[in-house]
Amino acid sequence: MTFDDQTMQTIDFEPVLYGHYGEPLRDPEFFAQVRIDPDFHTLVWPNDADFDAMTLYHWNDGAGDELAQRVRKGKPQPKEILSP
């Protein structure tokens, strides 16, 4: 991903792709249907799964690990991180 400030990151979504909204993203054809929401600037898929831009920006600084831990524990994810 390339962000507005021109920083680039590779995001590994695999650790968080579980549950009702995450599991469908494991299918490469479904994952490829991603779009950027024009109002909120989030990555969003047809099943309404989405990732907040700030979470993605800080993914490799620990946000990805935090989300993965929440998914593993079965806790609901805060709307600003992964929303249904």
Long-range contacts (C-beta under 8 A, 24 or more apart in sequence): 1-56, 3-53, 3-56, 3-57, 7-57, 9-56, 9-57, 9-59, 9-60, 11-56, 11-59, 11-60, 11-64, 12-64, 13-51, 15-64, 15-65, 15-67, 15-68, 15-71, 16-64, 16-67, 16-68, 16-71, 16-82, 18-71, 18-72, 19-71, 20-84, 21-47, 21-48, 21-49, 21-82, 21-84, 22-49, 22-71, 22-82, 24-49, 25-49, 48-83, 48-84, 49-82, 49-83, 49-84, 50-82, 50-83, 51-81, 51-82, 52-80, 52-81, 52-82, 52-83, 54-80, 55-80, 55-81, 55-82
